[in-house]
Amino acid sequence: MTEGIPLADRMTHIDASGIRKVFDLAARLKSPIDLSIGQPDFDVPDAAKDRAIDAIRKGRNRYTVTQGDAELREAVAADLAREFGRFDGPVLVTSGVSGGILLALLAAVNAGDEVIIPDPYFVMYKHLVNLLGARPVFVDTYPDFRVRADRLEEAVTPRTRMIILNSPCNPTGAVLPAEDLAAAVAVARRHNLLLMSDECYNAFTYDSPFASAWPLYDRVILLRGFSKTYAMTGWRLGYAVGPAEIIQAMTTLQQYTFVCGPAPLQAGAVAAMETDPAQRIADFRARRDLVYEGLRGRFRVEKPGGAFYIFPQAPGASATAFVSRAIEAGVLVIPGGVFSERDTHFRIAYAAGRETIERGLEVLNRLAREAGA
Ligand SMILES: Cc1ncc(COP(=O)(O)O)c(C=O)c1O
C-alpha cells in the first residue's frame, strides 16, 4: 500500500479481514481439500456457450439497452409467468445478483435507515448497508435458522426501511418454509417495508417446491441470477423485478454504473434458460445427503433444504479456532463469523466431487473427536 494516500471514509465500513485470514492460511497448503467454494462444480451448458460464441461472431458486442436485451427480459418474464401464473412487471438485467443487491439498496435505502437482516447472512448485505451509512439490524435465527416473525417484528423501528430475506440461504442452506415466509411478509406488510428477496439459489431446493416471496406482496424486490443455476458465476448476469418505481430507479443507477450486462452473454443466458438443470440438482441433493449424514453423528447440524452449503456448530468455544485446525489439517472451510455476529459455526460448501467431500468429512470428524465431541 502506498503511504499517505487517503481513502474515502466509507472504506472504514468494509472489513474483509475474516475471509482474508482464511485465504492466507489456505495459501500455504499444497493441495487442500477445498470445501470453501460458493460456485457449482459443473460447467455452463453447451447450448449457452454456443449461443454466446455465435452472438460474439455475429457482432452482438455492443452495449445493450440499460435494462438488458429484450430477448432475455422476455425469456425471464415468460419464466416468471409460468412459475407465478401471471407476471407483467418490468425486468432489469443486472450484473449478477450482486449488482441487483447494490442497485436495490442504492435506490431504496437512505443513510440512517435500518435494514433488517436475518443472521447468519450473505456477507454482502451487511457491508453494503454499512457502506450506505445505513444500519444493519440483525435478527438471530440460531439454532435452526428459521426466520421467526416475532423476532422480525421486535426488530422493526420507525427507521426500518427494508427486510432482506435469502432463501435458500448462504451460508446455512436453510429454505424458508412457506408458513415462515408468509409470516415474514406479514410483518413487512404491516409496516409498509420493502422486502428484498434474494433467491439466487431458487433452483437448488431439495425437499419441497420452492416458495418465492414474489406472489405474496407488492413491495418485493425479487433478485435472481444465472450464476448458480447454470454455473455462470463469471458471466455476471442476474435480474431484478419489483415495484415499477424501484426498478426504474435501479435502471437509472445502472445507466451510471454498470451500464448493461455483457451483451453476448445475455444471448447465451437465453439458451441456458432453455436447458433443464434437473439432473444437476438431483446430483446436488445426493451430495447434500452425503454431507449431512456424514456430519450428524459428531456435529450439531441442521439438515439444509437447499443451496450447496451446510452450517454445523463447531466443537469448542470458537469456530475460528476449529477452522484454523481444519485448515492446518488441509480442509478449507469458512468460519461462521464471516457470515454472522456469532463465531460458533462454520460453512462447508459441498459443490465438490464426492471423493473430496468424503475426505473432508473424515478430517472434520477426526478433529471433532479430538475436540471431545
Ligand atoms: C445469497 C447470495 N446472493 C448473491 C450472490 C451473488 O451472486 P452473483 O454471482 O449472481 O452476483 C451470492 C453468491 O455467492 C449469494 O450466495
The ligand as a MOL file (V3000), in Angstrom:
LIG
                    3D

  0  0  0     0  0            999 V3000
M  V30 BEGIN CTAB
M  V30 COUNTS 16 16 0 0 0
M  V30 BEGIN ATOM
M  V30 1 C -27.0120 -15.3090 -1.2840 0
M  V30 2 C -26.2240 -14.8180 -2.4430 0
M  V30 3 N -26.6650 -13.7400 -3.1000 0
M  V30 4 C -25.9960 -13.2450 -4.1570 0
M  V30 5 C -24.8190 -13.8330 -4.5990 0
M  V30 6 C -24.1080 -13.2160 -5.7610 0
M  V30 7 O -24.3020 -13.9580 -6.9040 0
M  V30 8 P -23.9920 -13.3730 -8.3530 0
M  V30 9 O -22.8710 -14.1920 -8.8890 0
M  V30 10 O -25.2740 -13.6010 -9.1210 0
M  V30 11 O -23.6590 -11.9520 -8.2180 0
M  V30 12 C -24.3300 -14.9610 -3.9370 0
M  V30 13 C -23.0580 -15.5760 -4.3660 0
M  V30 14 O -22.4380 -16.3540 -3.6830 0
M  V30 15 C -25.0470 -15.4690 -2.8420 0
M  V30 16 O -24.6100 -16.5460 -2.1670 0
M  V30 END ATOM
M  V30 BEGIN BOND
M  V30 1 1 1 2
M  V30 2 1 2 3
M  V30 3 2 2 15
M  V30 4 2 3 4
M  V30 5 1 4 5
M  V30 6 1 5 6
M  V30 7 2 5 12
M  V30 8 1 6 7
M  V30 9 1 7 8
M  V30 10 2 8 9
M  V30 11 1 8 10
M  V30 12 1 8 11
M  V30 13 1 12 13
M  V30 14 1 12 15
M  V30 15 2 13 14
M  V30 16 1 15 16
M  V30 END BOND
M  V30 END CTAB
M  END
